[in-house]
């Protein structure tokens, strides 16, 4: 009798399996298979049917076939390195079994003379005679050979037979798990149990049967496990009680009056969401998600004023120093003069750094801007009440939780992201947070006009650039590679820099990933100060830097980028009041998908719409920001194919939260899907 709920077996070390020694375990671990449960998700790609028995006269060269033969003669050569051979026959013909590196005793044991043996393997031919070399499927008991065996994506060093034996052993010993789903959920999946679903997943007749109830049930399990964790984090953070911040309309209006534009409806709604959280007794843990250039920073700064006026300190962290400096300059311009704002930079003199660190500790600094360095252990805030993290889509659930802990109970958290992602992914990546979305662009911003140009029309592009520079505008020129590659026919940034420098002497700067951070900052600052007209760069310029004077972006080999990445790059221009342009340069031999991507971008400036299309074209794992988000790729679930399951899981989570369901019933699910430890960390 199988144990009920003994999921420890599934999480056990691979050496608990018969036939898995240290060597096999090391091979599997290289494939990120660390326990028995992990093996269940290495799905079969195809299968070999060994149940059809052929006569020797009907054999086909190069095909795996099963035959019943009688060994009649051994040939064990005494010359080294020559193979051992066994002559065999059936009533219709002859075949030889060839063995390299096998002992005589072993061959005599598996192929005894004058006994009928069932054998399966790939049929070969040598000098007009059939042969099978090193067969692994041999037995006097035909039922052990005449099977249907799955073909898995194997690692070198493990045979198909060994792998199938391991999988079959696991399936045979699967513990019976108590069902965690309610009846109505189970009914949706035709009452398929978890155990039966796993067995069916490895049934060769079910390969790639993605629409079946058992497959959907397993996909739903992992979606729900992920959503449950996010829900628990959200609940635990909301239970943290804090001192509420107070805000006044007058203080807000003082900032808004200094702007030369009105806030959009989305900005106002997001600001109201944030203010409501700040003034509540529960800790805020919110994502402010907005398309490129939608005005998230203004919303964050206005909300900061409420926190400062309530006697708390604010910290704003940006991914680069130049972006931190940009936010700092904007805050200096907008905030009342009696508010003390500081920039903690690596370029600051030591004495200056020490002064800022001391004044943060003495509560003399109201707001500090900087990179991740502002959260070093030596920096102690007197009364930190608000942390704003800009462009940190690389933060996963754990990192966000640690950040929340760092601020203490009284500290509200706001993350900002300019990486629009489809709704199904938003639930997966940011489900632990409340979300505010800014889709509208400020009314004073003109949409970037997007054009596509053949690489052969470079002279037209150069003439356009000359005209733009003459009018005082600056240009980004983006290339995919740093240096020439013989493998990839891309124009490199180094070559392009040399080419442009001859046409525009002393007006071109070069930026790429091999340049150190300090030098990078110098180049960007010089470009910001209009010392250069053209900045040739790899994609490192895609993160939120604001260059109001940069009005043109040219992207080489545009077909090699994903849609979301192209949209992010395009968002580097059009930050001022002038009309901006994006030129997508490509070769003539475009794939159908590349043409689709370029047309989508030419016809839309909506990052959320673009990300949906990007996911349909490329799959969710390749979306900008998703791979770095800290979220594991789902094993079976796909946000495109299984959108209904994501929405169903979201609905179920709302029901669980509303009814305050005890999630202990989901312990096995959370434990198996490697989620329980995240929740336990938060108790």
JOBEL-V653387 format. One record per helix or strand. SS is the DSSP state (helix for helix, strand for strand). FROM is the first residue (numbers start at 0). LEN is the number of residues. If there is no record, write none. Layout:
# JOBEL-V653387
[[SS	FROM	LEN] [SS	FROM	LEN]]
This chain:
# JOBEL-V653387
[[strand	3	1] [helix	13	3] [helix	21	9] [helix	35	4] [strand	45	4] [strand	52	2] [helix	55	3] [strand	63	12] [strand	83	7] [strand	92	7] [helix	103	7] [strand	115	11] [strand	128	5] [strand	136	3] [helix	141	3] [strand	147	4] [helix	159	13] [strand	175	1] [helix	182	6] [helix	193	8] [helix	203	3] [helix	212	27] [strand	240	1] [helix	248	8] [helix	264	15] [strand	281	1] [strand	284	6] [helix	295	14] [strand	312	5] [helix	320	14] [strand	340	4] [helix	349	12] [strand	366	4] [helix	371	4] [strand	383	7] [helix	396	11] [strand	411	6] [helix	422	8] [strand	433	5] [strand	448	6] [helix	454	16] [strand	473	5] [strand	480	1] [strand	491	1] [helix	492	11] [strand	507	4] [helix	516	12] [strand	533	4] [helix	538	4] [strand	549	6] [helix	557	3] [helix	562	8] [strand	580	6] [helix	591	12] [helix	606	12] [helix	619	3] [helix	642	17] [helix	662	10] [helix	675	5]]
